[in-house]
């Protein structure tokens, strides 16, 4: 019986891999066509300023998507990422501007963020509330915790005299913006974790078949908590990058559609919401597409409503493609699962 099940699993994995590669190839081809089209039709698209802005926005979007992929591969989702990064970074900035050494303030901010991730993970793992509902509810809760104490104004300026923060946001190494290098480093670390560690393999096992993972002796609940803590810390790192790139951070970032852009990257790149599939390469492909699309729409000066309409349409098509590439099994189709 187990042998037959294993054969079926391997067969479905082979099918999923071939379809996923096809989706990756199509999305990458569309990205190249879109890039060429924007380059021809929009005179300002290939200017150095826009290319640098595109690379920086891609790095932020890509790092958030890497964090999101960590939970999506395990059949979860985290809609708290933007609220988490805003509250954590703003608190660190406030402590630094009140006289605390910036490094120490960042450490305490990291502890706060890890605590948020742990609470979310505990609710998902032990209360067994579906992740989409847990994180949808927790996002405004997290932001609301900081609202009375931290958000006296919208914009929070970075502390003065922090050289490395300025270099992180505006500097370059070997002609490459440092934000891109940070994205590459996070991508490499995430790839190593997912592919070459027991923790990473456990995430794939949980995403592929949660019941089998539990029966095989995997500590599913502690791993789930660790996933959300790691995702929160990745979001916090992105918040620090945003702080350096803009010399400050705006708390209204929590009200934007950024988290849905991140989900678009993950799904469009080919990481199935049914779990157990995908990796860093999928995130990179999705990031390139969404980053190019956002840059083109910005230069075209499309209204926010028009941009959201286009992104929503692309998201819908990506979800349809995900459903075709990764059919929902009986376990995934249970009420409340995604």
C-alpha positions in Angstrom: 0.0 0.0 0.0 2.8 2.4 1.0 4.8 1.5 -2.1 1.8 2.3 -4.3 1.2 5.6 -2.6 4.9 6.5 -3.0 4.7 5.7 -6.7 1.6 7.9 -7.1 3.4 10.7 -5.2 6.4 10.4 -7.4 4.2 10.4 -10.5 2.3 13.5 -9.4 5.6 15.2 -8.5 7.0 14.5 -12.0 3.8 15.9 -13.5 4.0 18.9 -11.3 7.6 19.5 -12.1 7.1 19.5 -15.9 4.1 21.8 -15.6 5.9 24.1 -13.2 8.9 24.3 -15.5 6.5 25.2 -18.3 4.9 27.9 -16.2 8.4 29.3 -15.3 9.4 29.3 -18.9 6.2 31.1 -20.0 6.5 33.7 -17.3 10.1 34.3 -18.0 9.4 34.7 -21.8 6.6 37.1 -21.0 8.9 39.1 -18.8 11.5 39.4 -21.6 8.8 40.5 -24.1 7.4 43.0 -21.6 10.8 44.4 -20.9 11.6 44.8 -24.7 8.1 46.3 -25.3 8.5 48.9 -22.5 12.0 49.7 -23.7 10.8 50.5 -27.2 7.5 52.3 -26.2 8.6 54.1 -23.1 11.6 56.5 -23.6 12.3 56.7 -19.9 12.2 53.0 -19.2 15.9 52.3 -19.8 17.2 55.4 -18.2 19.8 54.8 -15.5 17.6 56.2 -12.8 14.7 54.0 -13.7 16.9 50.9 -14.0 18.4 51.5 -10.5 14.9 52.1 -9.1 13.7 48.9 -10.7 16.5 46.9 -9.3 15.9 48.3 -5.8 12.1 47.6 -6.0 12.8 44.1 -7.3 15.1 43.4 -4.4 12.5 44.4 -1.8 9.7 42.5 -3.5 11.9 39.5 -4.1 13.1 39.3 -0.4 9.6 39.5 0.9 8.5 36.8 -1.6 11.4 34.6 -0.4 10.0 34.8 3.1 6.5 34.2 1.9 7.6 31.1 -0.1 8.9 29.6 3.1 5.3 29.2 4.5 3.6 28.7 1.1 5.7 25.6 0.4 4.5 24.3 3.7 0.8 24.9 2.8 0.6 28.2 4.7 0.4 31.9 3.9 1.5 35.0 5.9 -0.4 38.2 5.3 1.2 39.9 8.4 4.6 40.5 6.8 4.2 44.2 5.9 2.6 45.1 9.3 5.3 43.2 11.0 8.2 44.9 9.2 6.6 48.4 9.7 6.0 48.0 13.5 9.4 46.3 14.1 11.4 48.9 12.1 9.5 51.9 13.4 10.1 50.8 17.0 13.8 50.3 16.4 14.0 53.8 14.8 12.1 55.3 17.7 14.5 53.8 20.2 17.5 54.8 18.2 16.3 58.4 17.9 15.7 58.4 21.7 19.4 57.7 22.2 19.8 54.0 22.1 22.7 52.6 20.0 21.2 51.7 16.6 22.6 48.2 16.7 21.0 47.5 20.0 17.7 49.0 18.8 17.7 46.8 15.8 18.3 43.8 18.1 15.3 44.6 20.2 13.2 45.2 17.1 14.2 41.8 15.9 13.1 40.2 19.1 9.7 42.0 18.8 9.3 40.8 15.2 10.3 37.2 16.1 7.7 37.3 18.9 5.0 38.4 16.4 6.0 35.5 14.2 5.9 33.1 17.1 2.4 34.1 18.1 1.1 33.7 14.5 2.9 30.3 14.3 1.4 29.1 17.6 -2.1 30.0 16.5 -1.7 28.2 13.2 0.0 25.2 14.6 -1.8 24.6 17.9 -5.2 26.3 17.5 -5.2 24.9 13.9 -6.9 28.0 12.5 -6.3 28.1 8.7 -3.3 30.4 8.0 -5.1 32.7 5.6 -7.7 33.6 8.3 -5.1 33.7 11.1 -2.8 36.1 9.3 -5.6 38.2 7.8 -6.8 38.8 11.4 -3.3 39.2 12.9 -2.1 41.8 10.4 -4.3 44.7 11.8 -3.8 43.4 15.3 0.0 43.8 14.9 -0.3 47.2 13.4 -2.8 48.2 16.0 -0.3 47.3 18.8 2.1 49.8 17.5 -0.4 52.5 16.5 -1.0 54.2 19.9 2.7 54.2 20.9 4.7 54.5 17.7 2.8 56.1 14.9 2.4 59.7 16.1 3.3 60.7 12.5 3.4 58.7 9.2 7.1 59.2 8.3 9.9 58.1 10.6 13.3 59.2 9.6 16.3 57.0 10.0 18.8 57.9 12.7 21.6 60.2 11.6 25.2 59.1 11.2 24.7 55.4 10.6 27.1 55.0 7.7 26.4 51.3 6.9 22.7 52.0 6.7 23.3 54.7 4.0 25.6 52.3 2.2 23.0 49.6 2.3 20.4 51.8 0.8 22.3 53.9 -1.7 25.7 52.3 -2.1 27.0 49.8 -4.6 29.7 47.1 -4.7 31.3 46.1 -8.0 28.8 48.3 -9.7 25.9 46.4 -8.3 23.5 48.1 -5.9 23.9 46.7 -2.4 20.2 46.0 -2.1 20.5 43.6 -5.0 23.5 41.9 -3.3 21.4 41.5 -0.1 18.6 40.0 -2.2 21.1 37.6 -3.7 22.5 36.6 -0.3 19.0 36.0 1.1 18.1 33.9 -2.0 21.3 31.8 -1.6 20.7 31.2 2.1 17.0 30.3 1.5 18.0 27.9 -1.3 20.5 26.2 1.0 17.9 25.9 3.8 15.2 24.5 1.6 17.3 22.1 -0.4 20.1 21.0 1.9 18.8 21.0 5.5 16.5 18.7 7.3 14.3 21.7 8.2 13.9 22.5 4.5 13.1 19.0 3.6 10.6 18.8 6.4 8.8 21.9 5.0 8.4 20.2 1.6 7.2 17.0 3.3 4.6 19.0 5.3 3.4 20.8 2.2 3.2 17.6 0.1 1.2 15.6 2.7 0.8 17.0 6.2 -0.8 13.8 7.6 2.0 11.6 6.3 4.6 14.1 7.7 3.0 13.9 11.1 2.8 10.1 11.0 6.4 9.8 10.0 7.4 11.5 13.2 8.2 15.0 12.0 7.6 17.7 14.6 5.0 19.5 12.5 3.9 22.1 15.0 7.4 23.3 16.1 8.4 23.5 12.4 5.3 25.5 11.6 6.1 28.0 14.4 9.7 28.2 13.1 8.5 28.9 9.6 6.5 32.0 10.7 9.3 33.3 12.9 11.7 33.0 10.0 9.2 34.7 7.7 8.8 37.6 10.2 12.6 38.0 10.5 13.0 38.1 6.7 10.3 40.8 6.6 12.2 42.7 9.3 15.4 42.6 7.2 13.4 44.0 4.2 12.2 46.8 6.5 15.8 47.7 7.3 16.6 47.7 3.6 13.6 50.0 3.0 14.8 52.2 5.8 18.2 52.6 4.3 16.9 53.1 0.7 14.5 55.9 1.7 16.3 57.3 4.7 13.2 56.5 6.6 10.0 54.5 6.6 6.4 55.4 6.2 3.9 53.6 8.5 1.2 53.8 5.8 3.2 51.1 4.0 1.0 48.7 6.0 -2.1 50.0 4.2 -0.7 49.4 0.7 -1.1 46.3 -1.6 2.5 45.3 -1.1 1.6 42.0 0.6 -0.6 41.1 -2.3 2.2 41.9 -4.8 4.3 39.5 -2.8 1.7 36.8 -3.2 1.5 37.5 -6.9 5.2 37.0 -7.2 5.0 33.6 -5.4 2.0 32.2 -7.3 3.1 33.6 -10.7 6.5 32.2 -10.3 5.1 28.7 -9.9 5.0 27.9 -6.2 1.8 26.1 -5.8 -0.6 27.1 -3.0 -1.3 23.4 -2.5 2.2 23.2 -1.0 5.2 21.0 -1.4 6.5 22.5 -4.6 8.7 25.3 -5.8 11.8 27.1 -4.7 14.0 30.1 -5.0 14.1 30.0 -8.8 10.4 30.4 -8.9 10.6 33.5 -6.7 13.2 35.1 -9.0 11.1 34.5 -12.1 8.0 35.9 -10.5 9.9 38.9 -9.1 11.3 39.8 -12.5 7.8 39.8 -14.0 6.1 41.7 -11.3 8.9 44.2 -10.9 9.0 45.0 -14.6 5.2 45.3 -14.7 5.1 47.7 -11.8 7.9 49.8 -13.3 6.1 50.1 -16.6 2.8 51.0 -15.1 4.5 53.7 -13.0 6.2 55.3 -16.0 2.8 55.1 -17.9 1.4 57.1 -14.9 -1.5 54.7 -14.6 -3.9 55.5 -11.8 -3.8 53.4 -8.6 -7.2 51.9 -9.5 -5.9 50.8 -13.0 -2.7 49.3 -11.5 -4.7 47.3 -9.0 -7.1 46.1 -11.7 -4.2 44.9 -13.8 -2.4 43.2 -10.9 -5.7 41.6 -9.8 -6.3 40.2 -13.3 -2.7 38.8 -13.4 -3.2 37.3 -10.0 -6.5 35.6 -11.1 -4.7 34.2 -14.2 -1.8 33.0 -12.0 -4.2 31.3 -9.6 -5.9 29.5 -12.5 -2.5 28.4 -13.8 -1.6 27.2 -10.3 -4.8 25.2 -10.1 -4.0 23.5 -13.5 -0.4 22.9 -12.6 -1.0 21.7 -9.0 -4.4 20.1 -8.8 -6.0 20.1 -5.4 -6.1 16.7 -3.7 -8.7 15.5 -1.3 -6.8 16.7 1.7 -6.1 20.2 0.3 -9.8 20.6 -0.6 -11.0 20.4 3.0 -12.9 23.4 4.1 -10.7 26.2 5.3 -7.5 25.0 3.5 -5.9 27.0 0.7 
